[in-house]
């Protein structure tokens, strides 16, 4: 097929390189994953991580003392939810797919449309959102103060007289920065181990970097350019099937800021628009990392695609369409992949996941009567 | 009987009593003019648990109609995961109040009170933007909002309607209003207006001066023993800007309004209407019966350095105390557990919008 001029130079070169077998292609646009950075104002320490792990599983950091982070980011479900749309706060449903915590340490912005600038900020937003944690900082902070173990830990780690909720978010973020996977078959291959990928996976990598054109957006060590695209994912069917979903959909339009006209007539997730308020950004979402996808199905911001094979089919047909079709990326074109190429591509994608990351849920400390401080 | 012992202390209050004591029959409370469609909408909302964040609490969860819109508990329940640090006040005649909450921190109108109760994190913890969209998903509300002239369901309209419903909650047919007082109640009334001096604060048709006073009601230790209550209290005290709130172990009442020393532990005079339905008593529910309340005042209230000067031992004998209780009981009227005040239908459902794509949001 005709290559579009917008295709990246790397992809073009890769495709011109031809289908030479077992060349052990290592595209410059891809890289193994190094340990994650930590922000200068929140260095990762063992004690902070241990505290963050407890807080991650602790329902006190929610409105009803029932919705910890882990409620929608389950370790045994890929640190996400293996349903199209995430659970909501009791009495609600969410409206987007739950993203995995694994490797979230590397993103510059969090949430599907990049609404948070840091893991620390993401923790706060998720704990407070009406269809997520629905907590209020003052109350959650008060709860933490009634836990003797937390008073001690926050004092030692942060110097808090009583636990400050913003430090709870910092501890959670530090914990999440430990949930990374840097030794997948792909990483080992990129570091020089030619045997880390099977022949089929190597062929899949060639498709990924060449004919499939995946690498144009899914690049770098994270396999994400962290940019935003409308790739023509159709709207979630849940909005036509579930009254709770219809409620949440309108709430999100209302709460995130819409014009009256837009509030009345939008029937799909405007995505990046909520951050930029530019019509050209409607329906755009951040390129997700392809790492750990063995465990994080279903896929896309609304979970409408069930398997990696289905994802490949989606791109092979040039995506689908949605309400904001005018904004659909020109990069998304039919690929004309053979069934063998599709299988190879899926095999390569599987090399981006290592063993499942599981952990035993920590014991959650309980509240107790609060002693008066020694003056 | 020791008639002389209370003579001097009775003088001050006696003056007031002369001003206030009239015929046995009091002026009944006049209902406000309320749009029936608006009030009916408010009634349905009042009993709808979808007005709380996790759909666990309705207004009526704590304000129960068979208890004159209280809950029978010393300290109220609250949102999931916390408990309250105060007693649920009656909503009888709530629209006539000058200020709300035991500390009077809300002093504007019922609309604001309603918003505060629904959105407060330890009460109903509701994001009203989400509440609005819930209401729009219920065709009964869509029709009722329209009928009430409010257009489509909105959180502003909901507050207006709930306030209107509360304005309909007015005491009816209490013996004090019908003139049907027993001899004992009549004797109690004379004490109320005279020797016991109750009327100096419990005045007017609702039997309250709508002011705050320190009567020396003792602390309820349950607040500090139960961390779920204490957590709610800390959240409240912090928000109200109270110093050193983590080490505070007393409810400072209306102090939160002006932060002045003399306001410490002052609370709004409660209405005495519907008392037989609203036990236990006081802002923290520490007095279980009306007899205990009378004993409390007969003893000159509780110990507090800032106690109101008028709260002094009354020297009432047993039969006087009994008469006073009889009078207090005569201030309670018909139950509110009637169709006029209760939404009986369990019809709180959401309906799927079938032609979703073609229907304007």
Interface residues (C-beta under 8 A of the other chain):
Chain A: X59 X60 X63 X64 X65 X66 X89 X90 X91 X92 X130 X131 X134 X135 X136 X138 X139 X142 X143 X145 X146 X161 X162 X239 X240 X241 X242 X243 X244 X246 X247 X248 X249 X250 X251 X253 X254 X255 X263 X264 X265 X266 X267 X367 X368 X369 X370 X372 X373 X375
Chain B: X50 X53 X54 X55 X56 X79 X80 X81 X82 X121 X122 X125 X127 X129 X130 X132 X133 X134 X136 X137 X224 X225 X226 X227 X228 X230 X231 X232 X234 X235 X238 X239 X246 X247 X249 X350 X351 X352 X353 X356 X357 X360 X361
